[in-house]
Amino acid sequence: MQHQMPQDHDEIASFITEETHRLATISMNDYGFQLSARMALSYLERATRVLESKRSRNQEIINALGALKAAAAAIAREYAQLEKFCTDCERFSHQETKNVIEWISKWVVRAISREYMGTASYHLAHKIRTFHSMLCSVLIEG
């Protein structure tokens, strides 16, 4: 009894290897927080397409696919929030300051927001790597 067509194996293998590299780039923030968030959203779109194309008769696999789809949507919402926050920070950084107090306040806000972006990005990178591991496990299993 054949569960998958050979081209499905090729697509799954391609997804796993290509996206593992992308996740390393996202996790390291090689291109900054905002671009990493965009890359993560792109990854999650592709992962969702892979999940939707996966077929199985095994109820456990079907349940796992549903849970992974929900997890992908939740992680995507968090990355979208991070991307919006990055955009807002960039816009704030370009606002002019009128005096020394505004300049100091602006730098304090920028430092706090940068720390927040780093922490949020770190936690999201952990979530997306965990998601990818679980997704690969389900894809290989069934």
Buried (B, 14 or more C-beta within 10 A) or exposed (E): EEEBEEEBEEBBEEBBEEBEEBBEBBBEBEEEBBBBBBBBBBBBEBBBEBBEEBEBEEEEBBEBBEEBBEBBEEBBEBBBEBBEBBEEBEEEEEEEEEEEEEEEEBEEEEEEBEEBBEEBBEEBBEBBBEBBEBBBEBBEEB
